[in-house]
Amino acid sequence: MVGALRALAFEERATSAVQPRIEQGMWVKVGLNEERFWCKVLQKRLDGLLLVTVENCLQLNSLQLGEQVVLRSCHVLETAGPQDLILFKQLASAIGLQGGAGLWREARVIDGVGITPKPNSVFVSPAL
């Protein structure tokens, strides 16, 4: 069942932050209850709402891998497209999943397209 925002308190992007480009098929990072995770955009609606699927196994929330959720675009903290996935997979292949994910994340923050992790963040790598 698709949750119509399900009264979930998703983190909102800072108003000073640049609005990321969001397209169908992209991955979007969102935050919920102190946990940030990736979702894949299934549909970008004309009213600005996004239908997404959860792409990580969450540790602090009841959302399940593959569950569909409706978000507002202000909930999108950062985005990643197909080229980003290719680079991620190359790094993970070369230096291992955890190391590759960390390097990929740090490079995105330096380039200004990724958000800075919160203090005491726990990182969970996606299943490739």
N, C-alpha and C positions, 0 to 999 in steps of 0.2 A: 504494500500500500504506500502511495506517495504521500508524505507528510506535507501539508500546506503550511509550511513554516513551523508546524507542530509546536508552537510556543517555545521553540528552542532558542536560547540566547546566543546566537552566533556573534562572534567578534565582528566589529565594523571597521573598515579601512579608515585610517586617519583622513580627515577632510583635506589636509594639506598634501596628501599623497596623490601621485599621478594616477588617474583612472586607467587601469590596465585594459588592453584590448581583449575582449572575450568573444570567442567564436565557438560554434558547435564543433565537438571533437577535441577541443583543448582541455588541458587539465587546469584546475583552479585550486589554490590553497585557501582553506577556510579555517577558522578557529571556533571551537566550542568547548566551554568549560575548561579552559586552560590547556586544551589539546588542539594542536594544529595538524591538519591532514589534507591530503589531495583527493579531489573529486574530478570525474570526467564529465564534461558538458554534453548532455544528450540533446538538449533543445534550448535555444535562446528565444524567448517569447517576445512578442512586440510590446507587451506591457512591462518589459524589463526583468521579469522573473526568469530564473534559470532552472531547468530540470537537470539534475546531476546524479551520478552514482558515486557512492563512497568507494575509494580505491585503496584504502589502507585498513588493516585490522586495528581497531581502536582499543585503547587501554583504559580510557577514562570516561567513555561515553557508551551509550547503549546502541548507537548506530552500528549496523553490520556491514561488512565488506559486500559490495554489490547493491546495497539498499539505495533506493531512489529517494531523493530529497529535493524540495523546492527552496531555492535561495533567492535573495535579492542581490543585485550586482554590487551593492555596497558591502556585502559580506565577503567579496573576493579580495584577498590580501595580495595575491600575486598569481600570475598565469604561466603556463609552460605549453609550448607547441611541439609538433613532431620533431623539429630540429633539436630541441632541448632534450627530448627523450633519446635521440640518437647519441648525443654527447654523454648523457648519463650512462647509457649502456656501454659505451666505449670506455669510460672511466672505471665503471664497475668491473668490466672484463679485464682491464689492465692492472688494477690495484686492489680489487676486491670490492664487494658490495658496500660495506661500511665506509671504507676509505674513499671510494668513488663518490658515494652520496655526500660525504662531508666536503670533499673538494668541489663538487658540483654546486652545493649550497653556498659555500664561501665565495666562489667565483660569481654567482648570481648576485649576492649582496654587494660585492665590490663593483660589479657592472651596473648597479642601481635597479635591477629588475627583480631582485629577491628581497624579502623582508628579513630583518635581523631577528634571530631566534630570541625568545624570551629567556631570562635567567632560569637556570635549572631545567632546561628543556630536555626531554627524553626523545630520542630520535628512533623512529621505526621505519626501516627500509621497506619499500614496496616489493611485492612479488613480481619478478620480471618474467 
